[in-house]
Amino acid sequence: MTRLRRTLLLVNPNARRGGESLEPIIEQFGRGGLQITTETFDALPELARDIMRLRNSHDQIVICGGDGSVSAAAFAVMESGLPMGILPMGTANDLARTLAIPTELDEAADVIIRGKQRAIDVGSVNGHAFFNVASIGLSSELAQKLDSGLKRRFGKLSYAVAAFKVLVSASRFRARITESDHTRIVRTYQIAIGNGVHYGGGNVIQESAAIDDGHLDLYSLEMKSLWKLAFMLPAFRSGRHGAYKEVRTARGVEFKIETRREMPVNTDGEIVTSTPADFKVHPRAVSVFVP
């Protein structure tokens, strides 16, 4: 007799689709041989505590939420040693996009039931994990303006609404970028460091980026005026923005970013820390269920 896979289902009710009933999915899991324990969390720090408290009585973890929820679970999942499934219930769901996990919940549940796993990298900044991207500048300001009400009302369009608010008042800042023993002083609108492939609702951090390549990909927007950014948008969708002379790029395993004034750092849509910021990659640190 096949033993049921004991599954810890962690649900973020504040995610964009967090109000949807999961009863059909739980029934689907049961038919697929999964025994479900459901826990709901109202704040992201609760997520890691639930994983550490219940890890020894489960065989796998499933996160029901957006990119911020999945990243908040990353270090606890790493420590547990358990594989992780994703039911994408957020706004952008960029990690699911990177891993080709369907956004339809029944299809995503089938991926978990089938059980194929892929080991992927985790990025970190000042001890906070991220799967997609961490950034300083425009995206951090965007994250602060993207409240849950705006996301629920406009969905993916909320990014464009909030971006307009940010761009009209944006200004460059001075930063020191250190990678190994190389240091650059730059004036930039944004520094982004990617661990995965997709971010910001489908942009690509770098054309050749992969979430299991053991590297981080950095870019810095160093144009004098943001008007040119409008012409560059298609390149950001394909990851070819590094071809522009105004965009500095680098690839490495560790970066340090320092700024004259303390600036917030956004990881996968959440403000979690501030500069000075130390970034590193943790190669193939988490196993995720994938198609």
N, C-alpha and C positions, 0 to 999 in steps of 0.2 A: 504494500500500500504506500503510495507517494505521500510524504509528509507535506502538510500545508506550509507555504512560505509565510512566516509571521511578518506582517508589514505594518510599520508605523506610518500612518497617514497624518501629516501635519498640515493644517488648513489655515490660511490667512483670510479671514472674512472681510478684511479691508482692501484686498486686491480688487482690481476693476471688475472681475467676474466672481468675486468672493461670495456674492449672494446666491449663486446658482446652486441648486440641489445636487448633492453628490451621491444620493441614494442609488440612481441607476448605475453609476460608476462602481460603487461598493458592491452592488449585486454582480456586476460584470467581473470584478476582481474575484468574488467568491466562486463564480463558475470557472474562473481560470486557475483556481488552486491557491489563492491568496487568502490568508486569514488577517482581517483588518482590525487594527486599534486606531481610533480617530482621536486626535488632540487638536484643539483650536487655540491659536495664539493671537493676542491682540497687539503685542509689541514684539519687534524683531528680537530683542535679547532673550525673550521667553523661548524662542525656537531652539537655540543652542542648549539651554537648560533642559528642555524636554528630551532632546536627543541624548544628552549625557545621562539623564535619569533613566531612560527606557532602553538604551542601546543593548544591554545584555539579554533582554527578553525578546529581541526581534532579529530577523534575518536581513531586513532591508528597510530603507526609508523612502517615503514618497513625499515630495514637497508640492503643495497645492498653492500656487501664488505666482508672483512676478519675479523679475530678475533680482530685485532687492531681497526678496525672501530667500531665494536659492543661495545667494551670496552670503547672507547672514547665517546660513546653516553650514557653510563650507568647512570651517575649521572643526566644528563638532563632528561632521561626517568623516572628515579625515581621521580624527582621533578614534572614532568608533570602528573604523575599518569596514563599515557596511556599504554596500552599493546603494546608489541613489536614483530614484525615479523622479520625473518631473511631469506634473499636470499643469500646463501653462495657463495661468488665469490672470496674468497681468496685462499691462497696456502694450508694451513693446515685445516682450518675450524673445529677446535677442539671443539668449543662450539656446533656447529651443530651436530658433532659426539656424544657428551655427551647427547644431547637432542633427538637423533635419527631423526634429520631433514635431509631429502634427499639432496644430493648435486646437483641433476638434478633440474634446476630452475623451470620447470613446476610442478614438484612434490612438491617442497618447497612452491610454490605459492598455491597449493591445500591445504597444511597444514594451511596457513594463511586464505584462504577462509572458510575452515571448522570452524575455530574460537575457537578450544579447547585451553585453557590456562593453564599454570603451573607457579606457583610462585617459583622463584629461588633466591638463595643468590648472593650477590655481595661482592667481596673482595675489600679492598682498601689498598694502601700504600702511606703514606704521602699525603693523599687527592686525589690520582689518583686511578681510579677504574680498576678492572680486573675481568674477569669471569673465566678464566682457571687457570693461574699460574703466580706468580711473582718470580723472581729469581735474585741471585747475584752470580757472578763467571762465570762458563763456558757458561751458556745460555745467559748471558748478552754480553759476547764477541762474541758469535754466532750471536746474533741479530745485532750487529754492522757490522758483515761481510756479513750478508744476505741482500744485497741491492736488490732493485726491479728488476734490470736487471738480476741478478742471479736467482731470483724466476721465472721470466717470461721465462727464457731460460731452466731451469732444472726442474721447478715445485717442487714436493716433494723431488726429488733427490737433490735439492739445499741445503737441510739441511745436507745431508751427505757430500757434497762438502765443505760447510762452516765449518762443524764439524771437518773435517780432518785438516783444516788450524788452528783451535783453539787448538786441542789436541796436536799438535806437539810443541807448545810453552807454554802449560798450567803449572801453578804452584799453590801451595796451598797458602791460605791467612789466617790470624788470625781474628777470629770474636767472639763477645760476643752475645749469644742468651739468651734472657730473656722472660719467659712465666710465668705470674702471679708473684710469688715471687721467682721463680727458675731461676738461671743464670748458664750458661755453657760457658766456654772458649774453643773454638775449633780451630783446623787447618784443613781447608777444601778446596776442589776444587769448591764446589758449595753448596749454600743453596737455596732450592726451597720451596715456600709456595703456596699450591694449594687451590683454592676455588671450582673448578669443579672436573671433573674426568680426561679428556684427555688433553694433551698438547704435543707440539713438533711433531705434525703429527701422533698422535695415542698412545704415551706413556700414562701410567696411573699413576696418582700421588700417589695413595694408593689403595690397593685392595678393601677396604670397603668404599671409598670416595663416596659422593653424592653431587650434587650441591644444594640440599635443606636441608642439615643436620644441618645447623647453626654452622658449624665448619670449621676451616682451618687445612690443613694437611701439616706438614713440614718434609722435609728430608735434611740431610747434608751428603755430600760425603767426608768421612774422611779417605780414604785409603792413604797409603804412596806413592803409585805409581799408575798412571792411567792405567797401563797395565791390571789390573784386571777388569777394567770397561768393556772390551770386552766380558768377560765371564758372566758379569752381565746383558748384554743388554736384553736377553729374560725376565728377571725378571722385568725390567722397563716396558716392553710392557704389562705385566700382573698386575703390581702394587705390586709385591711381593719382591721388592728390600730391604725392611726393614728386611728381614730375614738374610741379611748379617751383620756381626758384624761391618763392616766398614761404614755402613749406619745408621746414627742416625735418629730416627723418633719421632714426637710428634704431638699431636692434641690439639687444643685450639681455643679460640675466638680472642685472641690478642697475637702478638709477637713483640718484638723489637730486631732489628739486628744492632749491632755497629761494625765497623771495624777500624783498626788503620789508614788506609788511606781511603779517600772518594772513594767509588766504585759505579758504575752505577747499577741501578735496572731496569730490563726488565719486563714489564707486557704485556703478550699476544703478544710478538713480537716487542714491542716498548720500547725504552729507555725513561723513563718518569721522573725519579728522581734519587737520590743517597743516600747512607748511611750517617748518621744514618737513619734507616727506621722503621717506625711504621706501623704494619699490623693489620687490624681488619676485621671482617666479619659483613655484614649487612644482617640479615636473611630475606629470602623471600621478597626481596626489589623490584623485577621487575617481572612482568607477561609476559611470552613469549608464542607465539603460537607454539604448539607442536603436533606431530601426535597423 
